[in-house]
Amino acid sequence: MIALDKFTSGKIDRRAFMTALAGLGLAATFKPGRAAAETSEIVVCNWGGAALEAFQKAYGDPFKEKSGIEVVIDGAGPSTGAIRAMVESKNVTWDATDGGMVDAATLGAGGFVEPIDYSIVDKSLVGDGMAAEFGICNYTFANVLAYDAKKTGSQTPAGWADFFDTVKFPGKRTMCKWIQGQLESVLLADGVKPEEMYPLDVDRAFKKLEPLLPEIIFWESGAQSQQLFRDGEVVMGNIWHTRADLLRKENTNLTWTWNENLLFSSAWSVPKGNPAGKKVYDFINSSLRPEGQIVLLRLMGNGPSNPKALDMMTEEDKAVYPLAPENAKTGLRVMAEYYAENEAELQNRFLDFISR
């Protein structure tokens, strides 16, 4: 009751309130009402690490300056499983989640996220095909082949076939335990043409990947994928280009190739029963302005979804922008529609396979 009184009077924020309840074992059954939460803060969940500060500068600070509402960035990682669990337990603490178009469609079909309110969110602020029923693109990114040039020496990995060449490039690799963009890289290495990629030949991919499993460390978050390279545990990996960009800023030996990159559209989704209610759409709309998206591009390499941002880019900006013509020419656009229909089954099969 003391915590509730402090929360409703504005002396503590929602996160502090929920922490207090968790300490009493009450978080799942005793939560602030929506009206109170609406006037408190917007809690955004992304994939952690450097993205915490970057999202705050690019999205959170401009929104607070305009609205007076605090934005809290939670780096726990908004996996579809975590969102489902929150909604099913009626213990939702996130207002907006930084997932992807695939996640948005999958969660929307299951009733776990709200339709984007386009009476508040201006879909004309994003490019063609970037505004869907349950998600709107906040940035573009790509899975790329990142590598440690100090360990690869005079030889440079040219594509996913080199990922499997442990004689030419000895050392551990890293891949993501979440399925999107993983089997595509395996099948490209096995000679599948981009135009023949979907539906995925899962059995073929598993057959190609199985001999390499002892050499792979599977990452779960963007921050973890970076740390594996920092610690020298891996020589190359299938990671987000945004994290590869951050690594190269720290150490020029840690770099990547755009060849055969796997292109995604990230997206904001709104978990059903989010505490801030409709206020979250004001935040989402604010995040689609080109100025903030350019900030995020320069901090982490996330590609703007607002077409007007291109006119604001320097040549240096374009070098890390996935949709720049030079970077996109050999890329494969990951098919969101395919995953929206098949991801649950594929993910379970993949987890069973890599846990052998």
Secondary structure, DSSP 8 states (H G I E B T S, - for coil): -HHHHHHHTTSS-HHHHHHHHHHTT-TTT----HHHHHTTEEEEE---THHHHHHIIIIIHHHHHHH--EEEEE-S---HHHHHHHHHHT----SEEEEEHHHHHHHHHTT-B----TTTS-GGGS-TT-B-SS-B-S-EEEEEEEEEHHHHTT----SHHHHT-TTTS-S-EEEESS-TTTHHHHHHHTT--GGG-SS--HHHHHHHHGGGGGGEEEESSHHHHHHHHHTT--SEEEEEHHHHHHHHHH-TTEEEEEEEEEEEEEEEE-BTT-TTTTHHHHHHHHHTSHHHHHHHHHHH--B-SSGGGGGG--HHHHTT-TTSHHHHTT-EE--HHHHHHHHHHHHHHHHHHHT-
